Amino acid sequence: MFVQSIAKLNLNQLNMKKTLSLVLLFMLVGMTVFSKNQQNKCFRHKEIKKAMTKAAMWQFANPKHELWDWTNGAFYAGVSAAYKTTGDKRILDAMNKMGEANQWKPGPRLQHADDIAICQTYVDLFRIKKDKAMIQPFIENMEKFLATPFPVKGIEKITWWWCDALFMAPPALVKLSISTGDKKYMEKSDELYHETYTLLYDKEEHLFARDLGYVIKGDASDRHEANGKKVFWSRGNGWVMGGLALILNELPKDYKERPFYEQVYKEMAEKIASLQQEDGLWRASLLDPTSYPGGEASGSGFYTYALAWGINNGLLNKDKYLPVVQKAWKGMNSLIQPDGHVGWCQPIGADPRKNFSADSWEVYGTGAFLLAGSEVIKLKN
């Protein structure tokens, strides 16, 4: 009888252990599924639109810089994409108010690419409203631009002497040509783009130097990172990649210069994808990530946008690049602060820096996030 009681007790304990093991297993599976669902939540269309709208609205409530400034040119490029994605009339109204406040004019510097950046949003609005007054000042400005020689000085040896210019001006000029039917603007853009490519594109690294000061010339002026690598600024190359996506989105399939832009885009895309860090983001310095800890929002946002655009438009292999973009979008969402603003954005500068945190924001960082969201939402998993 005693032996039977002991056996029965052991059997009960064994059953309890089995039951407890099963409960723990179900809990573990449930937690894993929940965790995965939470991670994938940022890919739901409703959540993407929500994050984009919240970021845009926060930025509208916290304006910065002159509305015609290049910083806002980048922001409103994202705002325009956000309107197309969400259809939110508040966003369209904000675009209109910006244009009216600027009297639909570029910035004051005739030959500076930065002062043209805002004009691509004017063209976007013209396409919606069909009001030529929205682009007439831009057209008049470009007529003067085409007739005025560029004054060379110092490292400013060509009109678009820094790589950021390839986001600021070409998309606006190409959009103007497509919308008016006058090819002279996009043809001038091709000419100036080739000059910048020749001066700043590193054909070994498939990246752009920020300006002539960062091109290796084999003399005492050469600059290198702490690890001995060349200096390639993340946001600078982000400008180029983002600009290429905007340009290619406009160019006709049979346009004579399209193969050139596609080739540069594909070379850069492969290089950029290889430099992504474990958190899905890119560091301020592309070739020396360990010296610049922490993902940077603006460069990462433009890469996410450009790579997602390439998948959506058949220029990039989906199997190869989709995991890169998915990882990047998760990383970008980790930079969004509770109030909706995009943190971890490097302030205005010209080279890699470590001067940013969760509280660091800039309008162009928000623009990059909005552009990224506008393409990520189109991805088919």
Buried (B, 14 or more C-beta within 10 A) or exposed (E): EEEEEEEEEEEEEEEEEEEEEEEEEEEEEEEEEEEEEEEEEBBEEEBBBBBBBBBBBBBBEEEBBBBBBBBBBBBBBBBBBBBEBBEBEEBBEBBBEBBEEBEBBBBEEBBBBBBBBBBBBBBBBBBBEEEEEBBBBBBEBBEEBEEEEBEEEEBBEBBBBBBBBBBBBBBBBBBBBBBBEEEBBBBBBBEBBEBBBEBBBBEEBBBBBBBBBBBBEEEEEEEEBEEEBBBBBBBBBBBBBBBBBBBBBBBEEEBEBBEBBBEBBBBBBEBBBEBBBEBBBBBBBBBBBEBBEBBBBBBBBBBBBBBBBBBBEEBBEBEEBBEBBBBBBBBBBBBBBEEBBBBBBBEEBBBBBBEBEEEBBBBBBBBBBBBBBBBBBBBEE
